[in-house]
Amino acid sequence: MEDKSVVLQRLGNRIRYIRKYKGITQEQLAYSINKDQQSIQRLEKGNINPSYYYLLEIAEGLGVTVQEVVGEDTSNILMQSENQNK
């Protein structure tokens, strides 16, 4: 099993990737889920072990599913973003 810090760092990197890909700032994401920007920053750095409910909020704020937040496949994220740009 992987070290917890490695898993949390990977999750944070994934959240950051999705957020940036969708053109959402940390402040915008934080506002949309009733958190402060520092919480999003700590999450993206892997300093927070989020609850499932927190992941649901993050996913909703990003407009994706929890599976897309924690998974490896970005194809739906890319397709959603392309459809929004049309």
C-alpha positions as CSV (number, residue, x, y, z in Angstrom):
1,M,0.0,0.0,0.0
2,E,1.2,3.5,-0.8
3,D,2.2,6.0,1.8
4,K,-0.7,8.2,2.9
5,S,1.2,11.4,2.0
6,V,1.8,10.2,-1.5
7,V,-1.9,9.4,-2.0
8,L,-3.0,12.8,-0.6
9,Q,-0.4,14.6,-2.8
10,R,-1.7,12.7,-5.9
11,L,-5.3,13.6,-5.0
12,G,-4.3,17.3,-4.5
13,N,-2.5,17.4,-7.9
14,R,-5.5,15.9,-9.6
15,I,-7.9,18.4,-8.0
16,R,-5.5,21.2,-9.1
17,Y,-5.3,19.8,-12.6
18,I,-9.1,19.6,-13.0
19,R,-9.6,23.1,-11.5
20,K,-7.1,24.7,-13.8
21,Y,-8.2,22.8,-16.8
22,K,-11.7,24.2,-16.2
23,G,-10.4,27.7,-15.7
24,I,-11.6,27.9,-12.0
25,T,-9.5,29.7,-9.5
26,Q,-9.0,28.5,-5.9
27,E,-11.1,31.4,-4.7
28,Q,-14.0,30.5,-7.1
29,L,-13.9,26.9,-6.1
30,A,-13.8,27.8,-2.4
31,Y,-16.7,30.2,-2.7
32,S,-18.8,27.7,-4.6
33,I,-18.5,25.1,-1.8
34,N,-18.5,27.5,1.2
35,K,-14.9,27.0,2.1
36,D,-12.0,29.4,2.3
37,Q,-9.2,29.7,-0.3
38,Q,-6.6,28.4,2.2
39,S,-8.6,25.2,2.6
40,I,-8.4,24.6,-1.2
41,Q,-4.7,25.4,-1.2
42,R,-4.0,23.0,1.6
43,L,-6.1,20.3,-0.1
44,E,-4.2,20.8,-3.4
45,K,-0.8,20.5,-1.5
46,G,-1.9,17.2,0.0
47,N,-2.0,18.6,3.5
48,I,-5.7,17.7,4.1
49,N,-7.2,14.2,4.2
50,P,-10.7,15.0,2.9
51,S,-13.8,13.2,4.0
52,Y,-16.0,11.7,1.4
53,Y,-18.5,14.5,1.9
54,Y,-15.7,17.1,1.3
55,L,-14.8,15.2,-2.0
56,L,-18.5,15.4,-3.0
57,E,-18.4,19.1,-2.5
58,I,-15.2,19.5,-4.4
59,A,-16.5,17.4,-7.3
60,E,-19.7,19.4,-7.4
61,G,-17.8,22.7,-7.4
62,L,-15.6,21.4,-10.3
63,G,-18.6,20.0,-12.2
64,V,-17.3,16.5,-12.2
65,T,-18.0,13.2,-10.3
66,V,-16.1,12.0,-7.3
67,Q,-14.9,9.1,-9.4
68,E,-13.3,11.7,-11.8
69,V,-11.7,13.5,-8.9
70,V,-10.1,10.3,-7.5
71,G,-9.8,8.3,-10.7
72,E,-7.3,8.2,-13.4
73,D,-9.5,8.9,-16.5
74,T,-9.8,12.5,-17.6
75,S,-11.8,11.9,-20.8
76,N,-15.1,13.0,-19.4
77,I,-13.5,16.1,-18.0
78,L,-12.0,17.0,-21.3
79,M,-15.3,16.4,-23.2
80,Q,-17.4,18.5,-20.7
81,S,-15.0,21.4,-21.0
82,E,-15.0,21.2,-24.8
83,N,-18.9,21.1,-24.8
84,Q,-19.0,24.2,-22.5
85,N,-16.7,26.1,-25.0
86,K,-19.1,25.6,-27.9
